[in-house]
Amino acid sequence: IIRQVCKSLAEAHQVGIVHRDLKPDNIFITDIYGERDFVKVLDFGIAKSTENDGQESLTQTGFICGTPRYLSPEQAMGKSIDARSDLYSVGVILFEMLSGHPPFAASTPIALVMKHIHEPPPRLPDGGKERAQWMSSLVFGLMQKVPARRPPSSVIVSQALDDIARGLQPAGLVQRSQSVVARNSSRARAASVLP
């Protein structure tokens, strides 16, 4: 399902459109022309073009829109967004699909948004199994707070999912996520010894 979502997003991102409200309610699975389990990404109603064509936009930087449970940190803060904002949402959805619960929960929408902004992404349990470790690293990479630390495109995510399904370590993504974890661990250790 997520692989097909990534392919749909790739088409939108290729023409400079960011969905901005990716969530399970906007992912439909249907049978089409004899093909079973065909995934459609719907409701581009608040989508935004990343192209600056000189026309006034109906939505603007500083205006928060989207569903709090799946909102990227930069979108939650009203900052400029690009395709990697949708990839954060993909990570949240994938986390929920694999664990049965969302990565963050709170009693109010604003408290939930603050968790997306400030709390580190949780790790999925991997049970020591190689494929589960790769999937956990992929999800962790998708949910990085800084967009530059996420995978660069939905095409790369789709390829990583293909690799994992074939029992191969996804090239580049796992090492990238692990280096972020190592960097964060080093910072935490340094902070603990500083006065």
Phi, psi and chi 1 to 4 in degrees:
 res  aa     phi    psi   chi1   chi2   chi3   chi4
   1 ILE       -  -49.7  -68.2  169.3      -      -
   2 ILE   -66.7  -33.7  -67.6  -64.1      -      -
   3 ARG   -60.2  -44.1 -176.3  176.6  163.2  -85.6
   4 GLN   -69.0  -36.4  -71.2 -172.0   60.4      -
   5 VAL   -59.3  -44.2  166.4      -      -      -
   6 CYS   -62.0  -38.4  -73.8      -      -      -
   7 LYS   -66.2  -39.6  -71.9 -173.0  170.4 -163.2
   8 SER   -64.2  -44.1 -179.4      -      -      -
   9 LEU   -63.4  -36.8  -71.9  175.0      -      -
  10 ALA   -58.4  -40.1      -      -      -      -
  11 GLU   -62.9  -45.3  -74.6 -172.6   66.7      -
  12 ALA   -66.0  -46.8      -      -      -      -
  13 HIS   -63.3  -33.8  -65.1  163.6      -      -
  14 GLN   -62.0  -30.0 -171.4  173.3   23.1      -
  15 VAL  -101.6   14.4  -66.1      -      -      -
  16 GLY    83.0   22.9      -      -      -      -
  17 ILE  -108.3  128.3  -64.5  172.7      -      -
  18 VAL  -106.0  129.7 -179.2      -      -      -
  19 HIS   -64.4  -49.7 -169.9  -74.5      -      -
  20 ARG    73.4   -4.3  -61.2 -161.4  -50.6  168.0
  21 ASP  -145.2   45.1 -164.9   23.2      -      -
  22 LEU   -73.5  126.3 -165.4   62.9      -      -
  23 LYS  -161.8  164.3   57.7 -173.4  174.6 -177.3
  24 PRO   -55.3  -35.4  -29.2   36.8      -      -
  25 ASP   -62.3  -20.4  -72.0   -8.5      -      -
  26 ASN  -102.7   12.1  -70.6  -24.1      -      -
  27 ILE  -116.9  113.2  -60.7  170.0      -      -
  28 PHE  -110.4  140.4  -83.8   56.2      -      -
  29 ILE  -113.5  127.5  -57.7  171.1      -      -
  30 THR  -142.8  170.5 -174.1      -      -      -
  31 ASP  -101.5  130.2  -65.1  -16.3      -      -
  32 ILE  -138.6  126.4 -173.1  168.1      -      -
  33 TYR    48.5   45.3  -60.6  112.9      -      -
  34 GLY    80.3   -3.1      -      -      -      -
  35 GLU   -95.1  123.7 -173.4  174.8  -20.4      -
  36 ARG   -84.6  152.6  -65.8 -173.9   45.4   78.2
  37 ASP    55.1   47.8  -62.1  -26.7      -      -
  38 PHE   -84.6  126.7 -176.2   83.0      -      -
  39 VAL   -95.1  131.3  175.2      -      -      -
  40 LYS  -120.2  131.9  -70.4 -175.3  171.5 -170.9
  41 VAL   -96.0  120.4  175.7      -      -      -
  42 LEU  -111.8  176.0  -54.9  177.1      -      -
  43 ASP    59.7   68.7 -164.4    5.0      -      -
  44 PHE   -88.0   28.2  -80.5   78.7      -      -
  45 GLY   -61.6  -31.1      -      -      -      -
  46 ILE  -112.6   17.7   63.3  167.6      -      -
  47 ALA   -59.5  153.2      -      -      -      -
  48 LYS  -133.6  139.3 -177.3  174.6  174.6  119.7
  49 SER   -80.7  135.8  173.0      -      -      -
  50 THR   -87.7   -5.5   56.4      -      -      -
  51 GLU   -80.1  138.4  -51.4  -89.8  -35.7      -
  52 ASN   -97.4   96.0 -176.0    4.5      -      -
  53 ASP   -98.9   10.5   58.7    5.3      -      -
  54 GLY    83.4   -4.9      -      -      -      -
  55 GLN   -91.6  150.0  -62.9  177.1   -0.4      -
  56 GLU   -70.0  136.7 -173.2  175.2  -30.7      -
  57 SER   -91.4  148.6  174.5      -      -      -
  58 LEU   -74.0  -25.8  -67.4  175.7      -      -
  59 THR  -119.7  157.8   58.7      -      -      -
  60 GLN  -142.2  161.6   58.5 -167.7   -4.4      -
  61 THR   -59.7  136.9  -59.4      -      -      -
  62 GLY   101.3  -15.2      -      -      -      -
  63 PHE  -102.1  122.7  174.8   72.5      -      -
  64 ILE   -93.0  125.9  -59.3  171.4      -      -
  65 CYS  -139.6  155.6   56.4      -      -      -
  66 GLY   127.4  179.9      -      -      -      -
  67 THR  -100.3  120.8  -55.9      -      -      -
  68 PRO   -50.0  -37.1  -28.8   35.7      -      -
  69 ARG   -64.0  -25.1 -178.0  176.9  -78.2 -178.7
  70 TYR  -120.2   12.6  -55.1   96.9      -      -
  71 LEU   -78.3  133.5 -149.4   57.1      -      -
  72 SER   -73.0  154.9   70.5      -      -      -
  73 PRO   -57.3  -43.3  -24.2   33.1      -      -
  74 GLU   -67.0  -34.7   62.6  -87.4   21.7      -
  75 GLN   -70.2  -39.7 -170.1  173.8   -7.6      -
  76 ALA   -62.3  -31.1      -      -      -      -
  77 MET   -89.6    2.1  -68.4 -174.5  -74.1      -
  78 GLY    73.0   22.3      -      -      -      -
  79 LYS   -86.1  172.1  -67.9 -176.3  174.6 -179.7
  80 SER   -63.8  140.5  177.6      -      -      -
  81 ILE  -125.6  161.1   61.9  166.6      -      -
  82 ASP  -140.5 -165.8   60.8   21.4      -      -
  83 ALA   -57.2  -28.2      -      -      -      -
  84 ARG   -67.1  -18.8  -66.1  168.1  -60.2 -174.4
  85 SER   -66.1  -43.1 -179.9      -      -      -
  86 ASP   -63.0  -35.1  -76.2  -15.8      -      -
  87 LEU   -66.8  -33.4  -67.4 -176.5      -      -
  88 TYR   -60.3  -45.8 -178.5   90.8      -      -
  89 SER   -61.2  -38.8  -58.9      -      -      -
  90 VAL   -59.1  -42.9  166.9      -      -      -
  91 GLY   -61.3  -41.6      -      -      -      -
  92 VAL   -64.9  -44.4  174.5      -      -      -
  93 ILE   -63.7  -44.5  -66.5  166.8      -      -
  94 LEU   -63.9  -40.7 -168.6   50.9      -      -
  95 PHE   -57.5  -47.2 -175.8   99.0      -      -
  96 GLU   -64.9  -39.0 -169.5  170.8    0.3      -
  97 MET   -64.2  -39.7  -71.0  172.3   74.8      -
  98 LEU   -82.0  -28.9  -65.8  169.0      -      -
  99 SER  -105.0  -21.2   69.2      -      -      -
 100 GLY    88.6    0.8      -      -      -      -
 101 HIS  -149.4  156.2   58.4   82.6      -      -
 102 PRO   -70.7  157.8   22.9  -29.1      -      -
 103 PRO   -67.6  -29.6   21.5  -29.8      -      -
 104 PHE  -128.7  143.1  -57.7  111.8      -      -
 105 ALA  -138.8  146.8      -      -      -      -
 106 ALA  -157.6  164.2      -      -      -      -
 107 SER   -81.4  -18.0   56.6      -      -      -
 108 THR  -133.3  155.0   65.8      -      -      -
 109 PRO   -58.4  -39.8  -26.2   34.2      -      -
 110 ILE   -68.0  -37.6 -166.8   67.4      -      -
 111 ALA   -64.9  -36.6      -      -      -      -
 112 LEU   -66.8  -43.3 -176.1   54.7      -      -
 113 VAL   -60.0  -41.9  165.3      -      -      -
 114 MET   -63.2  -33.7  -64.5  -51.6  -74.8      -
 115 LYS   -66.7  -40.5  -73.0 -173.0  174.9 -160.5
 116 HIS   -61.6  -35.3  -79.6  -68.5      -      -
 117 ILE   -75.8  -42.7  -66.2  169.5      -      -
 118 HIS  -109.8  -31.1  -63.0  -66.5      -      -
 119 GLU   -83.6  138.2  -76.3 -166.8   15.4      -
 120 PRO   -64.0  150.6   18.4  -25.3      -      -
 121 PRO   -64.9  136.2   17.2  -24.0      -      -
 122 PRO   -72.5  159.7   24.9  -30.3      -      -
 123 ARG   -97.0  139.6  -81.4  -69.1 -160.4  172.1
 124 LEU   -77.2  142.5  -75.3  165.2      -      -
 125 PRO   -66.5  138.5   20.0  -26.6      -      -
 126 ASP  -115.7   -7.6   59.2   39.7      -      -
 127 GLY    59.2   16.9      -      -      -      -
 128 GLY    76.5    3.6      -      -      -      -
 129 LYS   -87.8  138.8  -60.8 -167.8 -171.1  -90.2
 130 GLU   -59.2  -51.0 -153.4  167.9   40.8      -
 131 ARG   -61.3  -40.4  -80.8 -170.1 -162.5 -172.5
 132 ALA   -64.4  -36.9      -      -      -      -
 133 GLN   -64.6  -41.9  -71.2  171.8   -5.2      -
 134 TRP   -64.1  -42.7  -62.7  -23.7      -      -
 135 MET   -66.2  -41.7 -173.5   63.8   79.9      -
 136 SER   -60.6  -42.5  178.4      -      -      -
 137 SER   -65.4  -38.4  -69.5      -      -      -
 138 LEU   -63.2  -48.0  174.2   60.1      -      -
 139 VAL   -61.7  -44.1  172.6      -      -      -
 140 PHE   -59.8  -41.6 -174.3   77.5      -      -
 141 GLY   -65.2  -39.6      -      -      -      -
 142 LEU   -65.2  -29.9  -74.0  164.3      -      -
 143 MET   -98.1   19.5  -67.7 -177.1   58.7      -
 144 GLN   -64.4  142.1  -71.6  -59.7  -59.4      -
 145 LYS   -67.8  -35.0  -57.5  -60.1  178.7 -171.8
 146 VAL   -92.6  120.2  177.6      -      -      -
 147 PRO   -53.3  -36.2  -25.9   33.3      -      -
 148 ALA   -64.3  -18.2      -      -      -      -
 149 ARG   -90.8   -5.2  -67.8 -175.8  179.2  160.6
 150 ARG   -85.3  164.3  -65.6  178.8 -154.6  143.1
 151 PRO   -54.8  146.7  -25.1   33.4      -      -
 152 PRO   -74.0  -20.4   23.3  -30.2      -      -
 153 SER  -157.7  160.8   73.9      -      -      -
 154 SER   -68.6  -25.4   53.7      -      -      -
 155 VAL   -63.6  -43.4  172.5      -      -      -
 156 ILE   -63.1  -40.2  -60.8  -69.5      -      -
 157 VAL   -64.9  -44.0  175.2      -      -      -
 158 SER   -59.8  -43.2 -179.0      -      -      -
 159 GLN   -64.6  -38.7  -69.6  168.4  -11.8      -
 160 ALA   -63.0  -41.4      -      -      -      -
 161 LEU   -64.3  -39.5  -69.7  167.9      -      -
 162 ASP   -60.7  -45.7  -75.9  -16.9      -      -
 163 ASP   -59.6  -47.1  -72.9  -15.1      -      -
 164 ILE   -61.8  -42.0  -67.9  168.9      -      -
 165 ALA   -61.9  -31.7      -      -      -      -
 166 ARG   -87.1    0.4  -72.2 -165.9  -55.5  -93.8
 167 GLY    81.8   21.7      -      -      -      -
 168 LEU  -108.8  144.4  -56.4  171.4      -      -
 169 GLN   -70.1  126.8 -177.5  174.2    3.8      -
 170 PRO   -64.7  127.3    0.0    3.5      -      -
 171 ALA   -65.3  129.2      -      -      -      -
 172 GLY    84.1  -42.6      -      -      -      -
 173 LEU   -71.5  -45.3  -69.9 -177.1      -      -
 174 VAL   -65.9  -44.4  173.1      -      -      -
 175 GLN   -62.0  -39.8  -65.6   87.2  -11.0      -
 176 ARG   -61.4  -47.8  173.2 -170.2 -145.9  126.0
 177 SER   -63.8  -41.4  -63.7      -      -      -
 178 GLN   -66.1  -34.4  -71.8  172.0  -17.7      -
 179 SER   -69.0  -32.9   68.1      -      -      -
 180 VAL   -65.9  -42.8  169.2      -      -      -
 181 VAL   -61.7  -45.4  171.5      -      -      -
 182 ALA   -61.5  -41.6      -      -      -      -
 183 ARG   -63.5  -44.4 -138.2  178.8    6.8 -106.5
 184 ASN   -65.4  -38.4  -70.5  -16.0      -      -
 185 SER   -64.9  -40.7  -63.2      -      -      -
 186 SER   -63.0  -41.8  -63.4      -      -      -
 187 ARG   -63.4  -42.2  -74.4 -174.9 -169.9  142.5
 188 ALA   -63.6  -42.0      -      -      -      -
 189 ARG   -64.0  -42.2  -80.2 -165.6  -56.5  -87.8
 190 ALA   -64.1  -41.1      -      -      -      -
 191 ALA   -65.6  -31.3      -      -      -      -
 192 SER   -74.6  -20.0   68.3      -      -      -
 193 VAL  -101.0   -7.6  -64.0      -      -      -
 194 LEU   -77.7  147.5  -68.4  174.8      -      -
 195 PRO   -67.8      -   14.6  -18.5      -      -
